[in-house]
Amino acid sequence: MNEPRDRSAAPATADKPGTGFRPEIQGLRAVAVLSVVLYHLWPERLTGGYVGVDVFFVISGYLITAHLFRDFTRTGRVPLTTFWGRRIRRLLPASLLVLAVSCVAVYLWAPATTWDASARQLIASALYVQNWLLAANAVDYSAMSESATVAQHFWSLSVEEQFYAVWPLILIGLFWIAGRRVKSTSRTSGRTVFIIGLAVISVLSLAFSIYYTAVNSAGAYFVTPTRVWEFGAGGLAALLAADRRFSGPAATLTAWAAVCALAFAATTYTAATPFPGFTAIVPVGATVALILCCGNPHPYGPGWWLSRRPATFLGDVSYSLYLWHWPAIVILPFILGHPLGWKTKIAILIGATALAWVTKVAVEDPVRRGRLLRSGWRPYGFALAGGAAVVALSAVLVIVPTVGTPVAAAPRSGACQGPAALTHEAACSPVTGTVDVSRVAVAVSKEQPLCLPGFEGSELVTCSYGAPASKATKKVAIVGDSHASAWIPALDAVGKKRGWQVVSYVKTSCPATLALRVLPNETTDANQAACHQWVKNLNARLASDSTVSAVFTASFSSAYTFASPPDHPLADPAIDGFLDEWEGWRASGKRVYVFEDVPRTIGTSVPTCLAGHASDPMSCAVPRASALPPSMVITQAATQAEQQHHVTRIALRDRFCDEQWCYPQVGSVIVYRDFSHLSREYATALAPYIDRQLGG
């Protein structure tokens, strides 16, 4: 190919092909790993540091494609078993070590509530399918509230391993095409076929990435097809540049512009940025530019800085640093008993770097250079044995918590059991109770929502509780989002006592309001539109079903903001959306009961917090003022409507809180099953208090 030229100054120069080791690429790895690690430690500061992963992907695509193409042009073939064997020797010893140590650390220090999710992700990481598990969890409502595990960061390594497994096969296909379509398999003719083939694959992957990020941003972040083009961009750079580095004034300016682009992405992108999609073009393009344009050996070029020893050292240990830093971030808060402070975070950064160096010197280098895994099928045997060992070790985390684990914390009767402990607070000390609920927390954390469809779709799904329809004297409905679903056990108990049939109409993140609900983490309006249509279908069903005499509703209203729909202008969408919705139910002859929203929690899994603070459950409590913010608009709307005698507000705040605190555990019963939803036991224990507010 022709070398690019600076038309306004001196021509750019390029290093000759085959120059061997590229120290500036090691420096670029340092930039990538620091971006990711600093993002994990200070996500509120380096909000887009996750783009470091994309830098790694481009580098891998560049190096692996160049390596495989050189093998082919030199020997006429791609030695698959040799290539894969090298990847095993290079990557698996350290990764399997970290997975094994992480598994032991979870067993020793993490609450048992986290073991099941940790085991599943450790196993998925050992099999290098972690990215697909996380993609599935991203659209699985029951998995959304899971805390981060020690193996979560293995998603990117899984993508890389899948790339290493499939990329050589793609190149072999292109080799075959080259042999069929051109008269010779010369370096030039083969390169042309490669460039065309990789360009087509990369464009298709980029198009899919843009599309899938728009329709399912959470899943798109993890799945391999949305990332293939990033490896392809690196591969195309290797083929187009033919191992050359450009070093003229234009190249140097391009390299500095690339540095600015990476800094821009790392500091301005956030968790709300649609990614990978078209926004990933910035870090990917910047990485390609840095790889190609860092040939200037002088200090005024970024290549010089990236080639300095501090940068290359971090690049050398970047793989192990990436492996070790995340388990430390996850496990240390459990050991310390409090969130990470800035001093601890700095200690993690330094300690993980030191541990990475030890791992490189004691594990990575000896295995990679030694003879033990070089011959025949030994690398593959090691991979199978090591993976099986991690799977077996992880299985212990699934089996142990289920042995002898009770399914209920304590009897629900008694003056100091469950919510009664707040009624008799003076006599019940402490309010949290005296029973250790740490083992029960495992069972509570595994509770699943009842009859709750996901985000997609607008069809109504109904389930029946309370008295059987054939024996019921009355039919009532519970409607709303997942917080409404959490009240089903309570209404089931009320229905059985009163002889009511209780039918549910609930949907994930879909409050029953005429306003449009807005979630800050959604990058498209697809779920919003599905929810709005679902509410319309719900209202039509309730209006036409004269057998439903009353409607109960609840919502996690402080999780949303609200907007007016085009067909129903609202002066105050947050309040008026609920008021107009309830008025529509009343107009069709229904009596309306509105649950106040439950108090906010610490924001993470309450059972996990309690399991980690068995001797001090108040560590998981929240001050009343913080737990009951003004943004609970369904409570505001219910209070306003009740004053006008339009609805009955079911007020249960005093069954969660006293004047100072809102409790995670009351009378030895865990209040929440995750970060915000009532546990089934506590919801059921509240049934008598609900029944009293319903009257005759």
C-alpha positions, 0 to 999 in steps of 0.5 A: 500500500502507499504510505500516507503523506502530510500534504502540508509538510515533510512526508511521513516515514514508516518503519520497515516491516517485521521490526519485532517487539513493539514497546509502545504497544505494551505502553498502550496496554498499560493505558488500557488496564489503568483505564479499566482499573481506575474506572472500577475503583473510582467509577464516579470520576473516570466514568468512561474508563471501561473503554480500556477493554476496547483498546485491548480488543483492538490490540489483540486483533492487530497482533494475532492477525499479523502473527497468523498472516505471517505464518501463512505467508511463510509456511502456506498454512496456519498451525492451529494446534500450535497456535491454540497451545500457545494461547493456553500456555500464555493465558490459562495458568494465571486465569485458572489460578485467579479463579481458584483463589477467588473461589476460596476467597468467596468461601472464606469471606463473602456472605453465603447469599453471594455463593450461588451467583459467584459459583455460576460465574466462576464456572462460566469464566472457567469455560470462557462463556462468562460474557454470554451468562452476563448477557442473559442476566442483563435481560433476566429480571430475576438476576438483575439484583445480583451483586457483582461477583469476583469473576464478573470481569472475566466477560472480556477475557471470554470474548477474547478467548472466543476470538482466539478460537474462531479467528484462525478458522475465519482466516483459514477460510480466507486463505482457502478463498485466496488460493481459489480466487487468485493464481498464486498465494503470494503475500500481496494477493493473499493480503488483498483477499484478507483485507476484503474478507475482514472488512466485510466481517467488521462492517457486518459486526459494526452494523449489528453492534449499532442495531443491537445496542439500540434495541438491547444495550445491556445485552449488547455490551457483553455478546461477542458479535457486537465486539468482533469488529473491534478485533477486525479493526485491529486486524485490518490495521495489521494488514493495511500497514504491513507491520509499518509504523508511521512517524512523520509530522502528520502521523505524530499529530494523528497520534496525539489526536488519538490520545485526546480521543481516548481521554475524551471517551474515558472521561465523558462516556458514562454508564448511560452512553449507548455502548458498544454501538457507534460510540465505540468507534471513538476508542477503537479508531483512536487505538488503531491510530496509536498503533499505526502512528507511534513511530516517532522516537522523540519525546514530542510523540506519544510513542516515546512516552508509551515506550518508557519503562514505567509504561512497558512495565505496566503493559507487561503485567497488564493481564495479571493486573486485570485478573487480580484487581477485581476480586480484591475490589469485591472481597475486601469490603466483606473482610473490612466490614465497610465500603472501600475508602480512598486509602483502601482503593490506593492499596488495592491499586498498589497491591494488585500491581505487585501481585500481578508482577509476582504472578507474571514472574512466578506463573506466566513466564515459567509456564510460557517458556518452559517445556512442560506444556509445549509438547503434543496435547499437554496444553489441552490436557492442562486446560481440561484438568484446570477448568474441571478443577475450578468447576469442581471447586465452584460447585462447593459454593452451590452445595454447601449453603443448601445443606441444613439451610432453613426456609423461614427465619422465625415463627410469625406469631408472637409479640416480638416476631416480625412487624409486631416488634415495631408495635411493641417497640418498648418491650421488643429490644432490639427491634431487629430481633435476637435470631441470627438470620444469616443462614436464612438470608440465603433462602430469602435472597433466592426468592423469585418474583411471582407471576412477573413478565419481563420488560418486553411485550405488552400482553397481559399475564394473570395469575390467581391467588387467595380463595379459589374462583369457585368459592370466592365471594369477591374478586380483586386485582393487584396491578403495577410493577415488581413492587406490586408483585411483591405484595402478592403474598400479603394479598394471598393471605388476605384473600384466603381469610376474606374469601376473595379471589386475587388476580394479578396484573403485573409487569417488570418496571411498569407502574400503572400510570397514564404517564410515561415512565422514564428510567435513566439507564434505558437508551431506547424507548422500546420498554417504555412503549411496551409498558405504556401499551400494557397499561392501556391493555390493563385498563381495557381489561379492567373496564370490561371485567365487571367481576373485579370489584376492587383494584390494589396497586403499588409501584417503585415510584421513586425509581422513575421520572415521568413524562406526559404521553402524546395522547394525554397531556398532564400538568404534573405527569408524576402525580397526575398520571396516577390520579387519572389512572385511578379515576378511570378505575373508579369510573368503571365501578372499582374501589381503589386501594393504593399501597404506600411505596416501601422505604428505600434501603441501602441500595444493595442486597439486604440479605447479603448485608445482613449475612455479612453483619450478622452481629450488627444488623443495624449496619444495614438500616437506613435513617428514616429521612433517607428511606422515605424521600419526597420522590415517592410520588405514588405515596404523594398521589395516594395521600392527595386522592385519599383526602378527596375520598377517591382512594384508600391509602394503605399506610404501613410505614410504621411497620418498617420504621420508627421515628429514627430508622427504617429496618432491614430486619424486624422481629427476626424476619428479613424485610427485603429479598434484594435491594428493594422488594419485600421478602415473602415472609415479611409481606405475609406477616403484614397481611393482618395490618393490611386487613385492618385497613380494609374495613368490613 
